[in-house]
Amino acid sequence: MGRSQGSSKSLLDLRTPFWCLALREARGSTGSGWRSQAPEGTHLALRSLAIARRQTQDLACNSCPINSGTILVPRVRLTAQVWRGTWSRIRRLVGGSQEPAKLMCARSSFRERSHPWGPGLAPCALSGPAPGARGQLSPGKGGDRGCNSMTLEAIRYSRGSLQILDQLLLPQQSRYEAVGSVRQAWEAIRAMKVRGAPAIALVGCLSLAVELQAGAGGPGLAALVAFVRDALSFLVTARPTAVNMARAARDLADLAAQEAEREGATEEAVRERVIRWTEDMLAKDLRDNRSIGDLGAHHLLERAAPEGGKVIVLTHCNTGALATAGYGTALGVIRSLHSLGRLECAFCTETRPYNQGARLTAFEFVYEQIPATLIADSMAAAAMAHYGVSAVVVGADRVVANGDTANKVGTYQLAIAAKHHGIPFYVAAPSSSCDLHLKTGREIIIEERPGQELTHVSGVRIAAPGIGVWNPAFDVTPHDLITGGIITELGVFAPEELQEALGATVTLDGPQK
C-alpha cells in the first residue's frame, strides 16, 4: 500500500517494533558535526527510506531525539540500493564526503513509549507474501541484554522472606512487592500481580511458610494443623481454575496432619516440615520445567521436522519463567528448541484482554534473545496459513482425566485453527496440573473476570458505555484437538494415554495412589 493521499509524511513498513540505531558522524565526532550541520536535513534524508519502501506506517522522524550526536531512528530492513540512495542524500544535506562509519545499537535512556511491549524487541521481520504464496520469515535475534536491566526472576524467596515481581507493571517497570502473609498472597494472585498455575501454587505455599516462620499458628499441634489447613483452603479461592494450588493445598494439609500424629511430634517439628516442603517446591518446579522443555522439543522435532531443519512455533499467553519457578512449560519447549539451534521463529499472541503475550512472553523472548514475532490474537489462523507454522505449543492450568485442558481463553480457537491446517497442537504442563479426579472438561470451574478488564485499558474506557461484557479467563480445549500430545515432565502422552500414565500421581514425597 502506498502513501495515503494528502499526507506530507513518508510512510514505512514497521511491523517489527522500533530498535534504536546510533548514526555517528563519519569522522568519529561525538556530536558537534551533526549538531551544527542541519540535523533536520538528515531527518529528511532518513525519511527517504519510506519513499523507497512505500509501505504503511509513519516513520515520524521528527520525534527522534538528538543527543550527543546520536540520531535515533527505527530499524528497518534495507536493500543496498536504498542504503546508497539514502547516504548520498545525507552527504549532500550535511556536506560530508564519507559514509557514516558505524551503525550501532544505542544503549541510551531512550524508551519507545508508544510501544507498550518495551524497548529492544526485534522479532522476526515479516515480508508479506504475495497472494497465494507462503510467507517468508527473516528472524531477528531479540534485544541486546545490555540494553535491558529488567529481570526474569518472578519469585524471590529466602527463609522468612518472599517477594514477587509485579507483572502488571511489565514491561515498563520492574518492581518487587513483599508478601508477608497468606492474605497478601491471595490479593496478589487475585489481582494477577503473579499468574501462571505453577507460580500461583508456589507463591501461595511460600506465603504460608513465611507466616509459619514468623510464628503464626498454634499454640498446640491441633491449632497449628487447623491454621495450615484453613490458610491453604483460603488460597485456593483466589483463582480456582488452576489445579496446582488446590493440589498443593491438599498435599500440604495432609502432610501437616500426618506429621502432627507422629509419636513425639512437636509444634516446632511440624512447622519446620511444612516450611521445608514448600521450599522444595521451587527446586522441583524448575527440574520439571527443564524436563518438559527437553522432552517436548525432541518430540516436536520428530513430529514436525523429522528430516532436520528449523521449526516455527506458535504459542499463547505466558508460560515461561514469569509463570513458574523458572524456564517455563510451553515456553520452556521453545527455549529448548532455541538452545538446540532448531528454532527459526516463535509467534506469540498478544493474549487479550490482559496482554500476557505482548507484555510478558515478548519480554521473555527479548531477554533470552529468542527470534520471535508478536501478533494479535485474531491473526493466528492467518499466520498458520501464510508462514508455515510447524506446531502450536500452549500451557494448561488444568488437565483432566480424558485429556481435556483448561488454559487461557483463546486456546480453544487456536486448537481448531491448528487442526484445520494440519498443524500439531501440543499442551505442555507439569503433572501437578493434571487433575484425574475430574473426568471431562465440562466439570472444570471457569473463572470469570470483571468486565472492566475488557472495556478499559490503563484506566481509559475503550468500549461504549452500557455494552454487555463476558470475560472468562479460560476456555476448555477438547482432547481430540490436542493432536501433538500432552507434554509432562514424565513424558509426552496422547490425551487418551494420560490417565493410565499418571494413574500413580507424583508428589514431592513420591508416588501416591
C-alpha positions in Angstrom: 0.0 0.0 0.0 1.4 3.4 -1.0 1.3 6.7 0.8 -2.1 8.0 1.8 -3.4 10.8 -0.3 -2.7 14.3 1.0 -0.2 13.1 3.7 3.0 15.0 3.9 4.7 12.3 5.9 6.6 9.4 4.4 5.3 6.0 5.2 7.3 2.9 6.2 6.6 -0.7 7.0 7.4 -1.2 10.6 5.8 -4.4 11.5 8.7 -5.0 13.9 8.9 -2.6 16.8 11.5 0.1 17.0 15.1 -0.5 17.6 17.5 2.3 18.4 20.3 2.8 15.9 23.0 5.3 16.6 24.2 7.1 13.5 27.7 8.5 14.1 29.5 11.2 12.1 32.0 9.6 9.6 35.0 11.4 11.2 34.3 10.0 14.6 32.9 13.1 16.2 31.0 12.8 19.4 28.3 15.1 18.1 29.4 18.6 17.2 29.2 17.7 13.5 25.7 16.5 13.5 24.5 19.3 15.8 26.0 22.0 13.6 25.2 20.5 10.2 21.5 20.6 9.8 20.2 17.6 11.7 16.7 18.3 10.3 18.2 17.8 6.9 19.4 14.4 8.0 15.9 13.6 9.2 14.6 14.4 5.7 17.1 12.1 4.2 16.2 9.3 6.5 12.6 9.9 5.6 13.5 9.0 2.0 13.7 5.4 3.2 10.0 5.5 3.5 9.6 6.7 -0.1 11.7 3.8 -1.3 9.7 1.3 0.7 6.2 2.9 0.1 4.6 1.0 2.9 2.1 1.6 5.6 3.4 3.1 8.9 4.6 6.5 9.8 8.3 7.0 10.2 7.8 10.0 12.4 11.4 11.1 12.3 10.6 14.4 14.0 10.2 12.5 17.3 13.7 11.1 17.1 15.8 12.8 19.8 19.2 14.2 19.1 21.6 13.6 22.0 25.4 13.9 21.8 25.5 13.4 18.1 23.2 10.4 18.1 20.1 10.2 15.8 17.7 7.6 16.9 15.7 6.1 14.0 13.6 3.0 13.5 15.5 -0.1 12.4 14.3 -1.4 9.0 15.5 -4.0 6.6 17.0 -2.1 3.7 18.3 -3.1 0.3 21.8 -2.0 -0.8 20.2 0.3 -3.4 18.1 2.1 -0.7 21.2 2.5 1.5 23.2 4.0 -1.3 20.5 6.4 -2.2 20.0 7.4 1.4 23.6 8.1 2.2 24.0 10.1 -0.9 21.2 12.3 0.2 22.7 12.6 3.7 26.1 13.6 2.3 24.5 16.3 0.2 22.5 17.6 3.1 25.2 17.7 5.7 28.1 18.4 3.4 30.1 15.3 4.2 32.0 13.2 1.7 32.1 9.8 3.5 29.5 7.4 4.6 28.9 7.1 8.4 31.5 4.7 9.8 29.3 2.9 12.3 25.8 1.8 12.9 25.5 0.6 16.4 22.8 -0.4 18.9 22.2 2.6 21.1 22.4 1.9 24.8 20.7 5.1 25.7 17.9 6.0 28.1 15.5 6.3 25.1 12.3 4.3 25.6 9.8 3.8 22.9 6.8 5.0 24.9 4.4 4.4 22.0 5.3 0.7 22.1 4.0 -0.9 25.3 5.8 -4.1 24.7 9.0 -2.3 25.7 12.4 -1.5 24.3 14.6 -3.8 22.4 12.1 -6.2 20.9 13.3 -7.4 17.5 11.1 -10.2 16.4 11.1 -11.9 13.1 10.9 -9.3 10.3 8.0 -10.4 8.2 7.7 -9.9 4.5 4.1 -10.1 3.4 3.6 -12.9 1.0 2.2 -12.4 -2.5 -1.4 -13.6 -2.9 -1.4 -17.4 -2.7 2.3 -17.6 -1.7 3.7 -18.8 1.6 5.2 -16.1 3.7 8.9 -15.8 4.4 10.5 -15.1 7.7 13.7 -13.2 8.5 14.2 -13.7 12.2 15.5 -11.0 14.4 17.6 -12.0 17.5 15.9 -10.1 20.2 17.2 -7.2 22.2 20.7 -6.7 23.5 20.7 -7.8 27.1 23.0 -4.9 27.9 20.2 -2.6 26.9 17.7 -4.1 29.4 18.2 -4.0 33.1 14.9 -5.9 33.9 14.9 -9.4 35.4 13.0 -12.6 34.8 13.1 -13.7 38.4 9.4 -13.8 39.2 9.7 -15.1 42.8 12.4 -14.2 45.3 12.4 -16.3 48.4 14.6 -16.8 51.4 13.7 -18.3 54.7 11.1 -15.9 56.2 11.0 -13.5 53.2 9.0 -13.6 50.0 8.9 -11.1 47.2 7.1 -11.2 43.9 7.7 -9.3 40.6 4.5 -7.2 40.0 3.8 -8.5 36.5 1.0 -5.9 35.9 3.8 -3.3 35.6 5.9 -5.2 33.0 7.4 -4.4 30.6 7.6 -0.7 31.6 8.7 -1.2 35.2 10.4 -4.0 37.2 9.2 -3.7 40.8 9.1 -6.3 43.5 6.5 -6.4 46.2 6.9 -8.0 49.6 4.4 -10.7 50.5 4.4 -11.3 54.3 1.1 -13.1 54.8 -1.4 -15.5 53.2 -3.8 -12.6 52.8 -1.3 -10.6 50.8 -0.6 -13.6 48.6 -4.3 -14.1 48.0 -4.7 -10.5 47.0 -1.6 -10.6 44.7 -2.9 -13.8 43.0 -6.4 -12.4 42.6 -5.1 -9.1 41.1 -2.8 -11.1 38.8 0.3 -9.5 40.0 1.6 -13.0 39.9 0.0 -15.5 37.5 0.6 -18.8 35.9 -0.6 -22.0 37.5 2.7 -23.2 38.9 3.7 -19.7 40.1 0.3 -19.3 41.9 0.9 -22.5 43.8 4.4 -21.5 44.7 3.6 -18.0 45.9 0.6 -19.3 47.9 2.5 -22.0 49.7 5.6 -19.9 50.3 3.4 -17.2 51.8 2.2 -19.8 54.3 5.9 -20.7 55.0 6.7 -17.0 55.7 3.8 -16.8 58.2 4.9 -20.0 59.9 8.4 -18.8 60.2 7.2 -15.7 61.9 5.4 -17.9 64.5 1.8 -17.9 63.1 -0.4 -20.9 64.1 -0.8 -22.6 67.4 -0.3 -22.8 70.2 -0.6 -26.5 70.2 -0.4 -29.1 67.4 -4.2 -29.1 66.7 -4.3 -25.3 66.3 -1.2 -25.4 64.1 -2.7 -28.0 61.8 -6.0 -26.2 61.6 -4.2 -22.9 60.8 -2.3 -24.6 57.9 -5.5 -26.2 56.5 -7.6 -23.0 56.7 -4.9 -20.9 55.2 -4.4 -23.2 52.2 -8.2 -23.5 51.7 -8.4 -19.7 51.5 -5.6 -19.5 49.0 -7.4 -21.9 46.6 -10.3 -19.5 46.3 -8.1 -16.7 44.8 -8.2 -18.3 41.3 -10.0 -21.7 41.3 -9.5 -22.8 37.7 -5.8 -23.7 38.1 -5.4 -27.0 39.9 -1.8 -26.6 41.1 -2.8 -24.5 44.1 -5.6 -26.9 45.1 -3.4 -29.9 44.7 -0.6 -28.4 46.7 -3.1 -27.4 49.4 -4.4 -30.9 49.7 -1.0 -32.5 49.9 0.4 -29.9 52.3 -2.6 -30.1 54.6 -2.3 -33.9 54.7 1.4 -33.6 55.4 0.8 -31.3 58.4 -1.8 -33.6 59.8 0.4 -36.7 59.4 3.4 -35.0 61.0 1.3 -33.9 63.9 0.2 -37.5 64.5 3.7 -38.9 64.7 4.8 -40.1 68.1 6.7 -37.4 69.9 5.7 -34.7 67.4 6.3 -31.1 68.4 4.9 -27.9 67.1 8.4 -26.9 66.1 8.9 -30.1 64.1 5.6 -29.8 62.3 6.3 -26.2 61.4 9.7 -27.0 60.1 8.4 -29.9 58.0 5.8 -27.8 56.3 8.2 -25.0 55.6 10.8 -27.4 54.1 8.1 -29.0 51.9 7.1 -25.6 50.4 10.8 -24.7 49.8 11.3 -28.0 48.0 8.5 -27.0 45.6 10.8 -24.3 44.0 13.5 -26.8 43.1 11.1 -29.4 41.9 9.2 -27.0 39.6 12.4 -25.9 38.0 13.5 -29.5 37.4 10.1 -30.4 36.0 10.2 -27.4 33.6 13.5 -28.4 32.2 12.3 -31.9 31.6 9.2 -30.6 29.9 11.3 -28.4 27.7 13.7 -31.1 26.6 11.1 -33.9 26.1 8.7 -31.6 24.3 11.4 -30.2 22.0 12.6 -33.6 20.9 9.1 -34.9 20.4 8.1 -31.9 18.4 11.1 -32.1 16.1 10.5 -35.8 15.5 6.9 -35.0 14.5 7.2 -31.7 12.7 10.8 -31.8 11.3 11.8 -35.5 11.0 14.4 -34.7 8.3 16.0 -31.9 10.1 15.8 -28.2 9.7 14.3 -25.5 11.8 10.7 -25.1 13.0 8.3 -22.2 13.5 6.2 -22.5 16.7 3.2 -20.5 17.8 2.3 -20.0 21.5 -0.3 -18.3 23.5 -0.4 -16.4 26.8 2.8 -16.6 29.0 4.1 -19.9 30.1 7.7 -19.0 30.8 10.0 -18.1 33.7 7.4 -15.5 34.8 4.7 -18.1 35.2 6.9 -20.7 37.0 9.9 -21.1 39.2 12.0 -20.7 36.1 12.4 -21.8 32.4 8.7 -22.4 31.8 6.4 -25.1 30.3 5.3 -24.3 26.8 7.9 -21.5 26.6 10.4 -24.0 28.0 9.8 -26.1 24.9 10.6 -23.1 22.8 13.7 -22.3 24.9 14.9 -25.9 24.4 14.3 -25.7 20.6 16.3 -22.5 20.5 19.2 -23.9 22.5 19.3 -26.9 20.1 19.6 -24.4 17.2 16.4 -25.7 15.7 14.0 -22.7 16.2 13.5 -20.4 13.2 11.0 -18.2 14.9 8.3 -18.2 17.5 4.9 -16.4 17.1 3.4 -15.2 20.4 -0.2 -13.9 20.6 -0.9 -10.7 22.5 -3.5 -12.6 24.6 -6.3 -10.1 25.2 -7.6 -8.7 27.5 -4.6 -8.9 29.9 -2.0 -9.0 27.2 0.2 -11.6 28.8 1.7 -12.4 25.4 2.5 -8.8 24.5 3.7 -7.8 27.9 5.3 -10.9 29.3 6.1 -13.5 26.6 7.5 -10.9 24.3 9.6 -9.6 27.2 11.0 -13.1 27.8 11.8 -13.6 24.2 13.7 -10.3 24.1 15.6 -11.1 27.3 16.6 -14.6 26.0 17.4 -13.3 22.5 14.9 -15.8 21.0 13.7 -14.8 17.5 10.0 -14.1 17.8 7.1 -12.1 16.3 4.2 -10.7 18.2 0.8 -11.0 16.6 -2.8 -10.1 17.6 -5.0 -13.0 18.7 -7.1 -12.6 15.6 -4.0 -13.1 13.3 -3.2 -16.6 14.5 -5.0 -18.5 11.7 -3.6 -16.2 9.1 -0.1 -16.9 10.5 -0.7 -20.6 10.2 -1.9 -20.3 6.7 0.9 -18.0 5.4 4.0 -18.5 7.4 4.4 -22.3 7.7 3.8 -22.7 11.4 5.2 -26.2 12.3 3.5 -26.6 15.7 1.4 -24.9 18.3 2.5 -25.3 21.9 0.5 -23.9 24.8 0.3 -24.4 28.6 -2.5 -25.6 30.8 -4.0 -24.6 34.1 -5.8 -27.9 34.5 -5.7 -31.2 32.5 -8.5 -33.7 33.4 -8.7 -37.5 33.1 -9.9 -37.7 29.4 -7.2 -35.1 28.3 -9.4 -32.0 28.0 -7.5 -29.0 29.1 -8.3 -25.6 30.6 -6.0 -22.8 29.5 -6.0 -19.1 28.9 -9.1 -18.0 26.9 -8.3 -18.2 23.2 -6.6 -21.5 23.3 -9.6 -23.4 22.1 -9.8 -21.4 18.8 -6.1 -21.9 18.3 -6.6 -25.7 18.5 -9.4 -25.5 16.0 -7.3 -23.5 13.6 -4.3 -25.8 14.0 -6.4 -28.9 13.3 -7.8 -27.2 10.1 -4.3 -26.5 8.9 -2.9 -30.0 9.9 -0.5 -28.5 12.4 0.4 -30.5 15.6 -1.1 -29.0 18.7 0.7 -29.6 22.0 -0.2 -28.9 25.6 2.8 -28.5 28.0 2.1 -28.8 31.7 3.6 -30.5 34.8 1.9 -33.5 36.3 0.9 -31.2 39.1 -1.5 -29.5 36.7 -3.2 -32.8 35.9 -6.5 -33.5 37.8 -7.6 -37.1 37.4 -10.5 -36.6 39.8 -12.4 -34.8 37.0 -13.5 -36.9 34.1 -14.1 -34.2 31.4 -13.5 -30.5 30.8 -17.2 -29.8 31.4 -16.5 -30.2 35.1 -13.9 -27.5 35.3 -14.9 -24.3 37.0 -14.1 -21.5 34.7 -13.1 -18.2 36.4 -14.8 -15.1 35.1 -13.1 -11.8 35.5 -14.5 -8.2 35.9 -15.9 -6.7 32.7 -13.7 -3.6 33.2 -10.7 -5.6 32.2 -12.1 -5.8 28.7 -13.6 -2.4 28.4 -10.7 -0.3 29.8 -7.0 -0.1 29.0 -4.8 1.6 31.6 -7.9 3.1 33.2 -9.2 4.5 29.9 -12.5 3.3 28.5 -12.2 1.9 25.0 -15.7 0.4 24.7 -19.1 2.1 24.5 -20.7 2.7 27.9 -23.6 0.3 28.6 -22.3 -2.6 26.4 -22.6 -6.0 28.0 -19.3 -7.9 28.7 -18.5 -11.6 29.0 -14.9 -12.0 30.2 -13.9 -15.7 31.0 -10.3 -16.0 32.0 -10.0 -19.6 30.5 -11.6 -21.9 28.0 -11.6 -25.7 27.6 -9.9 -27.4 24.7 -11.4 -30.9 23.9 -8.9 -33.7 23.9 -9.4 -34.6 20.3 -7.9 -31.3 19.2 -4.7 -32.0 21.1 -3.1 -33.7 18.1 0.6 -33.4 19.1 0.3 -34.6 22.7 0.4 -33.6 26.3 4.0 -32.8 27.4 4.7 -33.5 31.1 8.0 -34.0 33.0 7.3 -37.7 32.8 6.9 -37.9 29.0 4.7 -36.9 26.1 1.4 -38.7 26.0 -1.6 -38.8 23.7 -4.7 -37.5 25.6 -6.2 -41.0 25.9 -3.0 -42.3 27.4 -2.8 -39.7 30.2 -4.9 -41.3 32.8 -3.0 -44.6 32.7 0.4 -42.9 32.6 -0.4 -40.6 35.6 -2.5 -43.1 37.5 0.1 -43.0 40.2 0.3 -39.2 40.7 3.6 -37.8 41.7 4.1 -35.5 44.6 7.2 -34.2 46.4 7.0 -37.3 48.6 6.8 -39.8 45.7 4.1 -41.8 44.1 0.7 -41.6 45.7 -2.4 -43.5 44.6 
